[in-house]
Amino acid sequence: MIGLKRQFKILDSDCTGELNFSEFKKAVDDYRVGCTGSEVDQLFAIFDHNRNGKISFEEFCQALLGELTPYR
């Protein structure tokens, strides 16, 4: 989780604590995920669980890891 948080902070170029669409798209491009423009839009929508146009670290983790149990 520490490494994931570090990567998230690196992706957050404007230091807001959240990823906007352009930061997310840059990350997808930098990590060579190989998505089309519409696929990036769909992927962003999956990560942006509360639909506010930004991805918080909690949303980021939830999308990558699924719901965390109290133990996790």
C-alpha positions in Angstrom: 0.0 0.0 0.0 2.9 2.4 0.7 4.2 1.9 -2.9 0.7 2.4 -4.3 0.3 5.7 -2.3 3.7 6.9 -3.5 2.7 6.2 -7.1 -0.6 8.0 -6.6 1.2 11.1 -5.3 3.5 11.0 -8.3 0.5 10.9 -10.7 -1.1 13.7 -8.8 0.9 16.4 -10.6 -1.1 19.4 -9.2 -0.9 18.0 -5.6 -4.6 18.2 -4.9 -4.8 14.7 -3.4 -7.0 13.6 -6.3 -6.4 12.6 -9.9 -8.3 14.6 -12.5 -9.0 13.2 -16.0 -5.8 14.6 -17.6 -3.6 13.2 -14.8 -5.3 9.8 -15.1 -5.0 9.8 -18.9 -1.3 10.7 -18.6 -0.8 7.7 -16.2 -2.6 5.4 -18.6 -0.3 6.6 -21.4 2.8 6.5 -19.3 2.2 3.0 -18.1 1.3 1.9 -21.7 -2.0 0.4 -20.8 -3.0 0.5 -24.4 -6.5 2.0 -24.2 -8.4 3.9 -26.8 -9.8 7.3 -26.0 -13.3 5.9 -25.2 -11.8 3.1 -23.1 -9.9 5.7 -21.0 -13.2 7.5 -20.5 -14.9 4.3 -19.4 -11.9 3.3 -17.1 -12.0 6.8 -15.5 -15.7 6.4 -14.9 -15.0 3.1 -13.1 -12.4 4.6 -10.9 -14.4 7.7 -10.2 -16.9 5.9 -8.0 -18.6 9.1 -6.6 -18.8 10.7 -10.1 -17.3 14.0 -9.0 -14.8 14.1 -11.9 -11.8 13.3 -9.7 -10.3 10.1 -8.3 -9.4 10.0 -4.7 -6.8 7.6 -3.3 -9.6 5.6 -1.7 -11.4 5.3 -5.0 -8.2 4.4 -6.7 -7.6 1.6 -4.2 -11.2 0.4 -4.3 -11.0 0.1 -8.1 -7.7 -1.8 -8.0 -8.2 -3.9 -4.9 -11.9 -4.2 -4.5 -13.8 -3.5 -1.3 -11.5 -3.7 1.7 -12.6 -5.8 4.7 -12.0 -4.3 8.2 -9.0 -6.8 8.5 -7.4 -5.5 5.4 
